[in-house]
Amino acid sequence: MKARKQAGWYTGTLMFALIMVVVLFVAQPWIPLALLATLAVFGVIAAINHGIEAWKRHHPHDHTPAH
């Protein structure tokens, strides 16, 4: 039986990327942790912005009664 070759260029690239991530984490563990922290801060800021926009929609600033 002939072994089938893996299809697609991305399989080799994915393996290369995974190996590079592992090597980078072993060599300098603070770099991926800093990237994760940056993503976490971005997520918190996006959530706060979403909450502010929702609050503005439900609580308009003009509370004066119509004449």
N, C-alpha and C positions, 0 to 999 in steps of 0.2 A: 504494500500500500504506500502510496505517495502522500507525504504530509502536506496539508494545505498551508499556503502562506497566509499570514494575517493580512486582511484586506484593509486598505486605507492608509494614507500617509500619517494620519493623526495618531495611530497606535504607537509608532516609534517616537513621535514628538511627545506624546503623553508620558511615556516611560522616561524619556530624557528629562522632562519637566519635573516628574516626581522624584527622580534621583537627585536633581539639582536642589529641590526644596529640602530633601533630607540632608544633603551635604551642607547646605547653607545653615540649616537649623543646628546641626552638630557643631559647625565651625563657629557660628555667631548666633546663638539662640535669641539674642535681643532683637535682631532684625525682623523675623516674622512676628514676634510678640509686639513690636512697635507697629507693624502693619495692622495687626489685629486690633490694637488699641485705637489706631487712627480710624479704622472702620467702625468700631464701637462708638467713638465720639461722633462720627458722621451720622450714625443711626440715631443717636440721642438727639442731635441737633435737628434732624429731619422730623423726628417724632414731636419735639417741642414746637417746631414750626407748624406741623399739621394740627396740633392741639390749639395753637393760637388762632389759626385760620378758622377752625371749627367754632371756637369761642366767639370770634368776631361775627360769624354768621348767625349765631343764636342769641347774642347779646349786642344789639346795635347800640351805638354810643348816644344816639338821640332818643332820650326817654321822655321828651316833652309831649304832652297830649296834643292832638290835632285840634286846631281851632275851627 
